[in-house]
Amino acid sequence: MGNFRFLTSGESHGKALTAIIEGLPAGFDIDENFINNELKRRQQGYGRGKRMEIEHDTVEILSGIRFGKTLGSPVTLMIKNKDWENWSEIMSVNAKDFTEEKSFTTPRPGHADFAGAVKYSHEDLRNVLERASARKTAIEVAVGAVAKQILAQFGINCHSEILQIGKTTNPDDFENEINSAREKGISLGGKFKVIYQNLPVGLGSYVHYDRMIDGKIAQMVMSIPAVRSVSIGDGENCASAYGNEFQDEIYTENDKIVRKTNHAGGIEGGMTNGEDLVVVASMKPIPTMKTALKTVDLKTGKETEAHFERSDTCAVEACAVIAENRIACVLLDEFLQKFGGDNKKEIENLF
Ligand SMILES: Cc1cc2nc3c(=O)[nH]c(=O)nc-3n(C[C@H](O)[C@H](O)[C@H](O)COP(=O)(O)O)c2cc1C
C-alpha cells in the first residue's frame, strides 16, 4: 500500500486492538456510528459462538479526526476487548514463568498453532493463537469502515451476498444447515461475493505486476483467516468457458460505452473498467470443533486430541463483512494514487 497505509496490533484476549492509519487527506466526513455499525455487522451472522455474546465492539478514535472530519494527520483507532478482564492473568504483560497448567501444547489442525510454535519457538501455543485468531479482523473492519466512508463521498458503495453455506446454495436452508452442523459438533464453511459499484475506470495498472488491482484485492481477501480461494467475476468458471462466452463485448448506448455482461467482474488488465467490481471468495470450515481432531502433544510427543476453545460453527457472514472492508482499503489506496491531494476539495477537482 502506498498513499493509504495502516498497521494493526492486538491479541485476541489482550487489552485492546489498535490501528494507525496514515495518508488520509483532510476534510473528509467520518462518522463513528458508521464504524460501529460495521463492527456490529462483523459480529452478527448465524452460527457464531459465545465470544460474540461477550464482545460488543465499539471503536474509540484517539487521533486524526476533529468535529467529524479528517485532519490529514494519522488516525488512531482502538477497540477494547471486554473479555480481557477474564484473561488479565493469563495474558499478563509482566514477566512470569511459563504456567504449565494454563498453557496448551496440542496444536489444532487447520490453525497456525503448529507452524507458529516451530517458527517462533513458543512452548505455549497460546502465544501463537492469540494473534493468529480472527479476532484481529475487528480492527481491520474499523480501518476499512473509514476507507468505505471516504469512497462513499465519491458515490462508491458496496454490499455482499452469501452464495453458499456448507453444501447448500439455498438461502432458506442456511440456518438449518448450521443448526445441524452444531448439533453434530462439526463446523461449516461457505462462499460469498462482494460487489463494489460506481468505481471509476483505471484504478490499478497494467504496466507492472505489482500495480495490478486484481492481485492486490486477491492478497487482501486471501489473507483473511480461513479464506482458501478468491476469484474475480466468473473467475471460478473461466477454465471451462469458450472465449466467446466469457468476454464482455463492448457496445455504445446514447454515446456511452456499455457492456451487456460482466464475466470479468469489473477488472480487465489489472484495472477497474467501470463495471461493478465482483469478488467471490470461499471460506473453509471452522477448524476448531467439539468433534475432536487428532494431533500430537508437542510436550510429550504422544498422539492425542486437539485443544478445544469456544468456537464459531460458521462465520461466513462475518467473513463477507471483513472482505468488504479489506477491499475498501485497496480501493481507497488506488483511488488516492489516481486522484490524490491533501484535502477533499483538491481531490474533488481531480475526480
Ligand atoms: C470471522 C471469522 C471467525 C472465525 N472464528 C473461528 C472460530 O471461532 N474458531 C476457529 O477455530 N476458527 C475460526 N476462524 C478461522 C481461523 O481463524 C483460521 O482458520 C485460522 O486462523 C487458520 O488460518 P487459515 O485457515 O487461513 O490457514 C474464523 C475466521 C473468521 C474470518
Ligand as a Chemical Component Dictionary entry (heavy atoms), coordinates in Angstrom:
data_LIG
# 
_chem_comp.id                   LIG 
_chem_comp.type                 NON-POLYMER 
_chem_comp.pdbx_formal_charge   0 
_chem_comp.three_letter_code    LIG 
# 
loop_
_chem_comp_atom.comp_id 
_chem_comp_atom.atom_id 
_chem_comp_atom.alt_atom_id 
_chem_comp_atom.type_symbol 
_chem_comp_atom.charge 
_chem_comp_atom.model_Cartn_x 
_chem_comp_atom.model_Cartn_y 
_chem_comp_atom.model_Cartn_z 
_chem_comp_atom.pdbx_ordinal 
LIG C1  C1  C 0 -14.819 -14.087 11.208 1  
LIG C2  C2  C 0 -14.032 -15.329 11.471 2  
LIG C3  C3  C 0 -14.293 -16.051 12.606 3  
LIG C4  C4  C 0 -13.582 -17.213 12.872 4  
LIG N1  N1  N 0 -13.895 -17.913 14.006 5  
LIG C5  C5  C 0 -13.204 -19.030 14.278 6  
LIG C6  C6  C 0 -13.514 -19.786 15.451 7  
LIG O1  O1  O 0 -14.398 -19.431 16.239 8  
LIG N2  N2  N 0 -12.804 -20.919 15.672 9  
LIG C7  C7  C 0 -11.834 -21.347 14.826 10 
LIG O2  O2  O 0 -11.252 -22.369 15.055 11 
LIG N3  N3  N 0 -11.512 -20.645 13.694 12 
LIG C8  C8  C 0 -12.179 -19.512 13.406 13 
LIG N4  N4  N 0 -11.871 -18.821 12.265 14 
LIG C9  C9  C 0 -10.885 -19.353 11.323 15 
LIG C10 C10 C 0 -9.448  -19.314 11.825 16 
LIG O3  O3  O 0 -9.128  -18.029 12.315 17 
LIG C11 C11 C 0 -8.478  -19.722 10.700 18 
LIG O4  O4  O 0 -8.923  -20.875 10.076 19 
LIG C12 C12 C 0 -7.086  -19.954 11.292 20 
LIG O5  O5  O 0 -6.589  -18.749 11.830 21 
LIG C13 C13 C 0 -6.073  -20.513 10.284 22 
LIG O6  O6  O 0 -5.940  -19.701 9.173  23 
LIG P1  P1  P 0 -6.123  -20.305 7.690  24 
LIG O7  O7  O 0 -7.424  -21.089 7.745  25 
LIG O8  O8  O 0 -6.242  -19.100 6.793  26 
LIG O9  O9  O 0 -4.958  -21.170 7.401  27 
LIG C14 C14 C 0 -12.577 -17.647 11.974 28 
LIG C15 C15 C 0 -12.290 -16.889 10.835 29 
LIG C16 C16 C 0 -13.022 -15.737 10.571 30 
LIG C17 C17 C 0 -12.727 -14.942 9.341  31 
# 
loop_
_chem_comp_bond.comp_id 
_chem_comp_bond.atom_id_1 
_chem_comp_bond.atom_id_2 
_chem_comp_bond.value_order 
_chem_comp_bond.pdbx_ordinal 
LIG C1  C2  SING 1  
LIG C2  C3  SING 2  
LIG C2  C16 DOUB 3  
LIG C3  C4  DOUB 4  
LIG C4  N1  SING 5  
LIG C4  C14 SING 6  
LIG N1  C5  DOUB 7  
LIG C5  C6  SING 8  
LIG C5  C8  SING 9  
LIG C6  O1  DOUB 10 
LIG C6  N2  SING 11 
LIG N2  C7  SING 12 
LIG C7  O2  DOUB 13 
LIG C7  N3  SING 14 
LIG N3  C8  DOUB 15 
LIG C8  N4  SING 16 
LIG N4  C9  SING 17 
LIG N4  C14 SING 18 
LIG C9  C10 SING 19 
LIG C10 O3  SING 20 
LIG C10 C11 SING 21 
LIG C11 O4  SING 22 
LIG C11 C12 SING 23 
LIG C12 O5  SING 24 
LIG C12 C13 SING 25 
LIG C13 O6  SING 26 
LIG O6  P1  SING 27 
LIG P1  O7  DOUB 28 
LIG P1  O8  SING 29 
LIG P1  O9  SING 30 
LIG C14 C15 DOUB 31 
LIG C15 C16 SING 32 
LIG C16 C17 SING 33 
# 
